[in-house]
Amino acid sequence: MIEGTVYIMNFLVSPELKILIFKCRKGERKAQEELFQLTFPYALNKSLRFRSKSAEAKEVVFDGFLKVFTQLDKYNAEPQYE
């Protein structure tokens, strides 16, 4: 395990990614674009497993990003233990 790194549901959340998410939460468009570019290929790959048509898969991903960016203030990068 890398020091200073948090693992969430198989995702590696580095300090740099936390900063990027913080900037996105502040509404910085450049940070939102960077997060989109960083994660879009992964999200599209997962979406293509469930949608046979590329256009449908992209629409699902775009809808997901819209939801992410409008609800990012609710995101908590720290692991939740019960």
N, C-alpha and C positions, 0 to 999 in steps of 0.2 A: 504494500500500500504506500502511496506517495504521501509524504507529510504535507499537511495543509489542504488535502483534497478530500472531498466528501463524495461518497458513492451513493447514488439514489437509483433504485430499480435498474441496475445495470448501466446507468449513465454516470460518467465521470464528470463531476462538477469541480473544476479547478478554480483557484482564486481569480484568474483572469475572466472566467465565465461568470463568476459571481459579480464582478465589476460590470461586465457587459449587461447582465440582467438588471443591476442597479440603475445603470444609465437608461435602459429601456423603460424601467418603472418611472423614471423622471420624464419620459416622453421624448428622449433624444432620437430623432429619426435615423441618424447615422448608425447608432447602436442597434436599432430595430432591424435595419437593413443587414447589418453584419450578423446578427443572430439568425435572421432568415437565411442568409447565404450559407451560414455554417451548418444549419440543421435541416434545410430543405431536402437535400439528397437522401438523408436518412429517413425523413418522414415520408417522402414520395415512395421510397423502396418499400416501406411497411404498408403504405396505402395500396400499392400495386398488388399486394398479396390478396387483398379483399375486393378489389375492383378490377374487372377485366379490361376496361377501356382506360387508356392513359388520361383522357380528358376528365373522366369521372374521378380518377385517382387524384389528379391535380386539384380538382374542385374541393374534394374532401380535405386535402392538405391546406388549401387556401382558407377554407372555412375554419379549420383548426387554428391556423395562425391568427386569424381575426379574433377568435375567442381568446387565444393566449394573450395577445396584445391588449385586449380590452379588460382582461381580468388578471393581469400580471401583478397587480397590487396585492392579490391574495396568495401569491406564491411564497412558499417558505422552503428554503434550500436545506434546512436542517432536518435530519432524519426524525421521524415521529415514532416514538416508542410508547406502547401502552402497557 
